[in-house]
């Protein structure tokens, strides 16, 4: 499946919106823990949504080391399916 980093970002923002986060406050620079106070379960939910929609699988150690939404996008784009 072909997709862009922008598509990955939009999916992350949609997932966060479905969890009650204001999508206008979610940018690629938004810090996961400091700005959003996301817990590991929600971070894993984001990864699950990306995998279901785009076939992207991010290793847990990289996913949980991400500091910003942009980091998750970059990791996901780097692990895109061939």
C-alpha atoms as one frame of an Amber mdcrd trajectory, in Angstrom:
protein
   0.000   0.000   0.000   1.263   3.415  -0.896   0.965   6.143   1.701   2.667
   9.343   2.735   3.921  10.698   6.013   1.003  13.119   5.927  -1.449  10.194
   5.752   0.229   8.567   8.754   0.035  11.832  10.701  -3.650  12.256   9.858
  -4.378   8.738  11.106  -2.566   9.429  14.386  -4.494  12.669  14.799  -7.780
  10.848  14.084  -6.953   8.191  16.672  -6.195  10.857  19.266  -9.373  12.745
  18.382 -11.412   9.578  18.924  -9.849   9.443  22.410 -10.988  13.000  23.178
  -7.864  14.997  22.251  -8.291  18.284  20.384  -6.919  17.590  16.880  -5.952
  21.261  16.477  -3.413  20.786  19.266  -1.813  17.726  17.672   1.122  18.575
  15.414   4.230  16.669  14.455   6.096  18.697  17.095   3.622  17.811  19.856
   5.451  16.006  22.656   3.819  12.710  23.527   4.304  12.749  27.276   4.817
  16.427  28.085   2.082  17.965  25.910  -0.445  15.114  25.667   0.409  12.966
  28.703  -0.216   9.820  26.642   0.082   6.516  28.448   1.691   3.435  26.887
  -1.644   1.775  26.117  -2.791   4.689  23.953   0.590   4.835  22.227   0.181
   1.138  21.411  -3.375   1.821  20.169  -1.931   4.398  17.763   0.544   1.809
  16.499  -2.224  -0.793  16.135  -4.304   1.634  14.065  -1.327   2.347  11.797
  -0.714  -1.365  11.359  -4.374  -2.092  10.517  -4.712   0.769   8.071  -1.263
   0.840   6.463   0.396  -2.488   7.309   3.110  -0.711   9.321   4.679  -2.474
  12.279   6.859  -0.380  14.599   9.124  -2.208  17.067   7.979  -1.565  20.639
  11.336  -0.196  21.754  11.248   2.485  19.054   7.576   3.234  19.552   7.962
   3.748  23.286  11.118   5.828  22.845   9.326   8.331  20.595   9.243  11.830
  22.064   6.974  13.556  19.544   4.134  12.676  17.206   6.589  13.329  14.374
   8.872  10.618  15.777   6.048   8.076  15.513   5.357   9.218  11.942   9.055
   8.882  11.045   9.326   5.431  12.616   6.153   4.261  10.872   7.300   5.640
   7.520  10.671   3.959   7.989   8.967   0.599   8.588   6.536   0.825   5.707
   5.668  -2.388   3.931   7.660  -3.147   0.811
